[in-house]
Amino acid sequence: MYIREAAPNDNEELQQLQARCPQGTTLIVSTINTPDFFARVKAYNDYQVYVAVEDNHIVGSTACALRNAMVNGKEEKVGHVFQTFVDPDYRGRRIAGQMHQFREGYLRQKNAVLAYSLIIGGNVPSMRYVSREDFQHHRTIVMPGMAVFKDMLVESGYKIRTAVTGDLPAVAGLINETWQDYELYEPKSAEQMLQFISRTPGYDIDNLLLLEESGNILACLGFWDWSRVMEIKVERLNAKMKLVRLFADLARFFRPMPSMPSAGELLKQIMLTPIGFKHPKYLAPLLRHINNLARQKGIGLIYCVCDQGHPLLSSMRGFARMDTAIHVYIKYLLGNTILGNKPLFIDGIDL
């Protein structure tokens, strides 16, 4: 068995292997990067995808991305490690660990001071895996999921419009102002935002919405359509989720309620990114507007990610919301650089 960088002609084999590796504990889903396996990683400017090969067959894969971010008041290079999966027939042979060595070697070569990984609550095998690779639990953040099932009234008095290229300097400034005191935040420029919009499948400048009053931008909110880069299919529900679905179906006779997914259903979801605001109250009209757009497109869930107790959560009043715990694991790679106790920023593209 050996490890190498993934190549474009690995696409079909990687998609087939990914389909054999469902994930989740309460809602078990299969995820397949589409229409091209590598579409998912194009959201990053600098990334690597590795594969493990045995007998000319791919038996595992992992990815990492490199970016600049604030670490204890200084802009440093950091690595995000993600999308690790191993053929079920080959598990227990330390293949994930061997792939990690290549991934970590790349990040060290690029002078990343740390690597971080995000693990959904309840995913005990993944927690054990990163702990074996000397990652330490740093913090638990939250991924609120807002169900899209009815049109919502959008507060009048503000102007909501899609962004244009000329807005990007002001938008970048607003986002920087919003997150400037957060660990792992990467300061934005208009050029960086334009590059992200240009290279990311499922994202264009029409995905970035602005809230204005008298020509002043009060908030911005973008959304990434996951269905454009990933097919998410429900494989099965555990007993608890089946019971929740039964109660939801009964309650729907009396009032509007979000529907619960069923086995075989394809999930359409969007992730909010980027997010910027003068005050969290200005996000509420944008969220409601995006809810109505999502409903027209048949999208069932809107996600974002933030620290627990973040003011952003106050803008979600009126939504049917279910929060998912996301564990942040950190491994320090160079020097004595250590994250402080400031609030933590995680971009939605990492999920």
C-alpha positions as CSV (number, residue, x, y, z in Angstrom):
1,M,0.0,0.0,0.0
2,Y,1.3,3.5,-0.9
3,I,0.1,7.1,-0.7
4,R,0.1,9.6,-3.5
5,E,-1.5,12.8,-4.6
6,A,-4.9,12.4,-6.2
7,A,-5.2,12.9,-10.0
8,P,-8.1,14.0,-12.1
9,N,-8.5,10.5,-13.6
10,D,-9.2,9.2,-10.0
11,N,-12.5,11.0,-10.0
12,E,-14.9,8.1,-10.7
13,E,-13.1,5.7,-8.4
14,L,-13.1,8.3,-5.6
15,Q,-16.8,8.9,-6.0
16,Q,-17.6,5.2,-5.8
17,L,-15.5,4.8,-2.7
18,Q,-17.0,7.8,-1.1
19,A,-20.5,6.4,-1.6
20,R,-19.4,3.3,0.4
21,C,-18.5,5.4,3.4
22,P,-21.8,6.8,4.9
23,Q,-21.5,9.1,7.9
24,G,-23.7,10.3,10.8
25,T,-25.2,8.7,13.9
26,T,-28.8,9.9,14.1
27,L,-29.3,10.7,10.4
28,I,-27.0,8.4,8.3
29,V,-26.2,9.9,4.9
30,S,-23.9,9.2,2.0
31,T,-22.1,12.1,0.5
32,I,-20.6,12.1,-3.0
33,N,-18.7,15.1,-4.4
34,T,-20.4,16.0,-7.7
35,P,-20.3,16.6,-10.6
36,D,-16.6,16.2,-10.0
37,F,-14.9,14.8,-6.9
38,F,-12.5,17.8,-6.7
39,A,-15.3,20.4,-6.9
40,R,-15.5,20.5,-3.1
41,V,-11.9,21.5,-2.6
42,K,-11.9,24.3,-5.2
43,A,-13.4,26.6,-2.5
44,Y,-9.8,26.8,-1.2
45,N,-6.9,28.6,-3.0
46,D,-4.3,26.2,-1.8
47,Y,-5.2,22.5,-1.2
48,Q,-4.0,18.9,-1.6
49,V,-5.9,15.7,-1.9
50,Y,-4.2,12.3,-1.2
51,V,-5.2,8.8,-1.9
52,A,-4.1,5.4,-0.5
53,V,-3.7,2.7,-3.1
54,E,-3.4,-1.0,-2.8
55,D,-3.4,-3.5,-5.7
56,N,-4.1,-0.6,-8.1
57,H,-7.3,0.3,-6.2
58,I,-7.9,3.4,-4.2
59,V,-8.8,2.4,-0.6
60,G,-8.8,5.8,1.1
61,S,-8.5,9.5,0.6
62,T,-7.9,12.7,2.7
63,A,-7.6,16.4,2.0
64,C,-6.1,19.5,3.5
65,A,-6.2,23.2,2.7
66,L,-3.7,26.0,3.6
67,R,-4.7,29.6,4.4
68,N,-3.7,32.6,6.4
69,A,-5.4,33.3,9.7
70,M,-5.0,35.2,12.9
71,V,-3.4,33.3,15.7
72,N,-2.9,35.1,18.9
73,G,-2.9,38.5,17.3
74,K,-0.5,37.5,14.4
75,E,-1.3,36.5,10.9
76,E,0.0,32.9,10.4
77,K,-0.4,30.0,7.9
78,V,-2.8,27.4,9.2
79,G,-4.0,24.1,7.8
80,H,-7.5,22.7,7.7
81,V,-7.6,18.8,7.4
82,F,-10.9,17.3,6.2
83,Q,-12.7,14.7,4.1
84,T,-10.9,11.5,5.3
85,F,-12.5,8.2,4.4
86,V,-11.3,4.6,4.1
87,D,-12.8,1.6,2.4
88,P,-14.8,-0.3,5.0
89,D,-13.0,-3.5,4.0
90,Y,-9.6,-1.9,4.8
91,R,-10.3,-0.3,8.1
92,G,-8.2,-1.1,11.2
93,R,-5.0,-1.1,9.2
94,R,-3.8,2.5,10.1
95,I,-4.4,3.7,6.5
96,A,-5.9,7.0,7.8
97,G,-2.9,7.5,10.0
98,Q,-0.5,6.9,7.0
99,M,-2.4,9.4,4.9
100,H,-2.3,11.9,7.7
101,Q,1.5,11.8,7.7
102,F,1.5,12.9,4.1
103,R,-1.0,15.6,4.8
104,E,0.9,16.9,7.8
105,G,4.2,16.8,5.9
106,Y,2.7,19.1,3.3
107,L,1.5,21.6,5.9
108,R,4.8,21.6,7.7
109,Q,6.6,22.1,4.4
110,K,4.4,25.2,3.9
111,N,5.2,26.4,7.4
112,A,1.7,26.1,8.9
113,V,1.8,26.7,12.6
114,L,-1.2,24.5,13.3
115,A,-3.7,22.2,11.8
116,Y,-7.4,22.0,12.8
117,S,-10.1,19.5,12.1
118,L,-13.9,19.8,12.6
119,I,-15.8,16.7,13.9
120,I,-19.5,16.5,14.2
121,G,-20.9,15.7,17.7
122,G,-21.3,12.0,18.3
123,N,-18.7,10.9,15.7
124,V,-16.6,8.9,18.2
125,P,-14.4,7.0,15.7
126,S,-13.2,10.3,14.1
127,M,-12.5,11.8,17.5
128,R,-10.4,8.7,18.4
129,Y,-8.6,9.0,15.0
130,V,-7.5,12.6,15.4
131,S,-6.6,12.0,19.1
132,R,-4.2,9.3,18.0
133,E,-2.6,11.8,15.6
134,D,-2.0,14.1,18.6
135,F,-4.8,16.6,17.9
136,Q,-6.3,18.1,21.1
137,H,-9.9,19.2,21.7
138,H,-9.8,23.0,21.6
139,R,-13.5,24.0,21.7
140,T,-17.0,22.9,20.8
141,I,-18.9,25.3,18.6
142,V,-22.4,25.1,17.1
143,M,-23.8,24.6,13.6
144,P,-27.4,25.8,13.7
145,G,-29.7,24.3,11.0
146,M,-32.7,26.4,10.0
147,A,-35.5,24.5,8.4
148,V,-37.0,26.0,5.2
149,F,-40.7,25.1,5.1
150,K,-42.7,28.3,4.8
151,D,-42.3,31.9,3.4
152,M,-41.2,34.4,6.1
153,L,-42.2,38.1,6.3
154,V,-39.2,40.3,5.5
155,E,-39.0,43.5,7.5
156,S,-39.6,46.6,5.3
157,G,-37.6,49.8,5.5
158,Y,-34.4,48.3,4.2
159,K,-33.2,47.6,0.7
160,I,-32.0,44.1,-0.1
161,R,-30.0,43.5,-3.3
162,T,-27.4,41.3,-4.8
163,A,-23.8,42.5,-4.7
164,V,-21.8,43.7,-7.7
165,T,-18.0,43.7,-8.1
166,G,-17.8,47.4,-7.1
167,D,-19.3,46.5,-3.7
168,L,-16.5,44.1,-2.7
169,P,-14.1,46.6,-1.1
170,A,-16.9,47.9,1.3
171,V,-18.1,44.3,1.9
172,A,-14.6,43.1,2.7
173,G,-14.2,46.0,5.1
174,L,-17.5,45.1,6.8
175,I,-16.6,41.4,7.2
176,N,-13.2,42.3,8.6
177,E,-14.8,44.7,11.1
178,T,-17.2,41.9,12.2
179,W,-14.6,39.2,12.8
180,Q,-11.4,41.1,13.4
181,D,-11.1,40.0,17.1
182,Y,-11.6,36.3,16.3
183,E,-9.0,33.5,16.3
184,L,-8.5,31.8,13.0
185,Y,-10.1,34.6,11.0
186,E,-8.5,35.4,7.7
187,P,-8.6,39.1,6.9
188,K,-10.4,39.7,3.6
189,S,-9.7,41.9,0.6
190,A,-11.9,42.7,-2.4
191,E,-9.4,40.7,-4.6
192,Q,-9.5,37.6,-2.4
193,M,-13.3,37.7,-2.4
194,L,-13.4,37.9,-6.2
195,Q,-11.0,35.0,-6.4
196,F,-13.2,32.9,-4.1
197,I,-16.3,33.7,-6.1
198,S,-14.6,32.9,-9.4
199,R,-13.1,29.6,-8.4
200,T,-15.9,28.1,-6.2
201,P,-18.4,25.8,-7.9
202,G,-22.0,26.6,-6.9
203,Y,-21.1,30.2,-5.9
204,D,-21.2,33.5,-7.9
205,I,-21.7,37.1,-7.0
206,D,-25.5,36.7,-7.1
207,N,-25.1,34.5,-4.0
208,L,-23.9,37.5,-2.0
209,L,-26.8,39.7,-0.7
210,L,-26.6,43.1,0.9
211,L,-28.8,45.0,3.3
212,E,-28.8,48.8,2.8
213,E,-30.2,51.8,4.3
214,S,-29.8,55.2,2.6
215,G,-27.0,53.7,0.6
216,N,-25.1,52.4,3.6
217,I,-24.3,48.6,3.7
218,L,-25.5,47.4,7.1
219,A,-25.1,43.6,6.6
220,C,-24.0,41.1,4.0
221,L,-24.8,37.4,3.7
222,G,-23.7,34.9,1.2
223,F,-24.8,31.3,0.6
224,W,-23.1,28.3,-0.9
225,D,-25.4,25.7,-2.5
226,W,-24.0,22.4,-1.3
227,S,-26.1,20.5,-3.9
228,R,-23.9,22.0,-6.6
229,V,-20.8,20.3,-5.2
230,M,-22.1,17.3,-3.1
231,E,-24.9,14.8,-3.4
232,I,-26.2,14.1,0.1
233,K,-28.5,11.1,0.3
234,V,-30.3,9.8,3.3
235,E,-29.4,6.1,3.9
236,R,-31.4,5.5,7.1
237,L,-32.6,7.1,10.3
238,N,-31.9,5.7,13.8
239,A,-34.8,4.9,16.1
240,K,-34.8,8.3,17.8
241,M,-35.0,10.2,14.4
242,K,-37.8,7.9,13.3
243,L,-39.8,8.8,16.5
244,V,-39.1,12.5,15.9
245,R,-40.4,12.1,12.3
246,L,-43.6,10.5,13.5
247,F,-44.3,13.3,16.0
248,A,-43.6,15.9,13.3
249,D,-45.9,14.2,10.9
250,L,-48.7,14.3,13.5
251,A,-48.1,17.9,14.5
252,R,-48.3,19.0,10.8
253,F,-52.1,18.3,10.9
254,F,-52.4,21.3,13.3
255,R,-49.8,23.8,12.1
256,P,-47.0,24.2,9.5
257,M,-44.0,22.1,10.4
258,P,-40.8,21.2,8.7
259,S,-40.8,17.7,7.2
260,M,-38.3,15.1,8.3
261,P,-36.2,13.3,5.6
262,S,-36.8,9.8,4.7
263,A,-34.5,7.0,3.4
264,G,-33.5,7.5,-0.2
265,E,-34.2,11.3,-0.2
266,L,-31.6,13.7,-1.6
267,L,-31.0,16.6,0.8
268,K,-30.7,20.1,-0.6
269,Q,-28.8,22.5,1.8
270,I,-27.0,25.8,1.8
271,M,-24.2,27.1,4.0
272,L,-24.0,30.8,4.9
273,T,-20.7,32.4,4.0
274,P,-19.5,35.1,4.2
275,I,-21.3,36.9,7.0
276,G,-20.8,40.5,8.0
277,F,-22.9,43.0,10.0
278,K,-22.9,46.3,11.8
279,H,-25.4,44.7,14.3
280,P,-26.8,41.2,14.4
281,K,-30.4,42.6,14.0
282,Y,-29.5,43.6,10.4
283,L,-29.0,39.9,9.5
284,A,-32.6,38.9,10.3
285,P,-34.1,40.5,7.1
286,L,-31.4,38.9,5.0
287,L,-31.9,35.5,6.6
288,R,-35.6,35.7,6.0
289,H,-35.0,36.8,2.4
290,I,-32.7,33.9,1.8
291,N,-35.2,31.5,3.4
292,N,-37.8,32.6,0.8
293,L,-35.3,32.2,-2.0
294,A,-34.3,28.7,-0.7
295,R,-38.0,27.7,-0.6
296,Q,-38.4,28.6,-4.2
297,K,-35.4,26.4,-5.1
298,G,-36.6,23.4,-3.1
299,I,-33.8,23.8,-0.5
300,G,-34.7,22.3,2.9
301,L,-32.0,23.5,5.3
302,I,-29.9,26.6,5.9
303,Y,-26.7,26.2,7.9
304,C,-24.0,28.4,9.4
305,V,-21.4,27.9,12.1
306,C,-20.3,30.0,15.0
307,D,-19.2,30.0,18.7
308,Q,-21.9,29.0,21.1
309,G,-23.7,32.1,22.4
310,H,-22.5,34.2,19.5
311,P,-24.8,37.3,18.8
312,L,-25.3,35.9,15.3
313,L,-27.7,33.4,16.8
314,S,-30.1,36.1,17.9
315,S,-30.9,36.9,14.3
316,M,-32.5,33.4,13.9
317,R,-35.6,34.1,16.0
318,G,-38.7,32.8,14.3
319,F,-36.9,29.9,12.5
320,A,-37.4,26.2,13.3
321,R,-33.8,25.5,14.4
322,M,-31.8,22.5,15.3
323,D,-28.2,22.9,16.6
324,T,-25.5,20.5,16.0
325,A,-22.3,20.4,18.1
326,I,-19.0,20.7,16.1
327,H,-15.8,19.8,17.9
328,V,-12.7,21.7,17.0
329,Y,-9.5,19.8,17.3
330,I,-6.0,21.5,17.0
331,K,-2.5,20.1,16.4
332,Y,0.3,22.6,16.8
333,L,3.0,22.1,14.2
334,L,5.7,24.8,14.5
335,G,7.1,26.8,17.4
336,N,5.3,27.8,20.6
337,T,2.3,29.4,18.8
338,I,-0.9,28.6,20.7
339,L,-4.5,29.8,20.2
340,G,-5.7,32.2,22.8
341,N,-9.1,32.3,24.5
342,K,-10.7,34.8,22.1
343,P,-13.8,33.8,20.2
344,L,-13.2,31.4,17.4
345,F,-14.0,32.0,13.7
346,I,-14.7,29.0,11.4
347,D,-15.7,29.6,7.8
348,G,-18.7,27.7,6.5
349,I,-16.7,26.3,3.6
350,D,-14.9,24.1,6.1
351,L,-18.0,22.1,7.0
